[in-house]
Amino acid sequence: MAIFTANQQKIANKIDSSSELSNWRDWKWHLKHSIKTIDKFEELTGIKFPEDEKKQLEETQGKFPLSITPYYLSLIKKENFRKDPVYKQSFLDNKELNVTQYEMGDPLSEDTDSPVPGITHRYPDRVLFHVSNVCAMYCRHCTRKRKVGDTDFVPGKSQVEIGLDYIRQTPQVRDVLLSGGDPFLLSDDYLDWILTELRKIDHVEVIRIGTRTPVVLPYRITDDLVNMLKKHHPVWINTHFNHPREITSSSKEALRKLADAGIPLGNQSVLLADLNDCPRIMKDLVHKLVANRVRPYYLYQCDLSEGLSHFRTPVGKGIEIIESLIGHTSGFAVPTYVIDAPGGGGKIPVMPNYIISWSTNRVILRNYEGVITSYKEPDHYEATTCDRNCDECNLELDLREGYEENAIGIEKLLSDYDQAISLVPSDNERFQRRDDNGQE
């Protein structure tokens, strides 16, 4: 059972002198009393900023809005707040105004890959469905800072219907990820309606929901919400814990409710400079996650969104962290380290290399300890050549609900039935010269 700490009681009383535990555990109370000004932040925390710094912070807020739930605010340790991971993720930083030439409003080209409003269709068999632009808190490292606080673009039911129609008319979509904003900031009834409509679509096999409420507003995970979600299995939920300090008794209770409802839980962390860029911190985080039935899913390299340069680390730091996990802890506790490619290329795994070399007969490998070993390749291997003549194939191809699709990317180059020998960018200068010379 979540507790009501002395600091939480103090903050609640400053907000409303009649506040009790029932108020604190009411998620709508937290949204109503979200901290959206620097003055309110100072009043509730007792932290005072020098006037010149405060003026700069107000300038930052003018570009990137502020919103913190009282719950998340209560986790800040004000004695050393400038180093506090909760403070750094939630409160303004003047460094956000340092927008470099490499940073973009939409670094992942989500809008470019949007066939209809609210849908991002980047991968062959799944779509991102933006159903909410509202968040419980405005994370300072958000990749969608361009949409934060933009109430003019909160998707209405008519826009959601457009997204649903696209999914209905696109049979290759088997996996739908509800995102935002935060889908759990929608009402239970509205979210229930969206899930019901998706469940009516035969080719939609899996529904995923991305939410940070277990981290910043755990009281949103109510019994009513969980019971509603149970009606729509299989539903998967990804959370967003970045630091062990975020795992509290309240967040544990929220995770327990979801896991007990049979909902698989994953976590997507972002690698953030001076916050969690430490093997010790990340190992403690993944251990606490799996202890609460949450599987570490992704560790993201920080995106090239505007105002995030102070959060970014070298890619080598992420490799170092993964090296400290693989072999040193349980395999299911190791996330996949990825860079979400600028321009919409999708998530690219960036992991340590364990293959040292290989030949026709052997693969030379190294393990986490630095031990070098060899794996003997088979002396006789009859490759199954795929010519798309499935009736005469020696493999069992009765896949019942299986289906075929055209190969793309590296899969295409590896296939036996496609004659492609290379993947060429459309603006390749060498091939353009061939065209200009009349050569194929």
Secondary structure, DSSP 8 states (H G I E B T S, - for coil): -----HHHHHHHHHH-TT--HHHHT-HHHHHHT-B-SHHHHHHHH-----HHHHHHHHHHHHHS---B-HHHHTT--GGGGGG-HHHHHHS--GGGG---TT-BSSTT-TTTT-SSTTEEEEETTEEEEE-----SS--TT-TTTTTTT-GGG---HHHHHHHHHHHHT-TT--EEEEESS-GGGS-HHHHHHHHHHHHT-TT--EEEEE--HHHH-GGG--HHHHHHHHTT-SEEEEE---SGGG--HHHHHHHHHHHHTT--EEEEEEE-TTTT-SHHHHHHHHHHHHHTTEEEEEEEE---BTT-GGG---HHHHHHHHHHHBTTB-GGG--EEEEEETTTTEEEE-----EEEE-SSEEEEE-TT--EEEEE--S--------S-GGG-SS----TT-------HHHHHH-SS--------TT-HHHHHHHHTT--
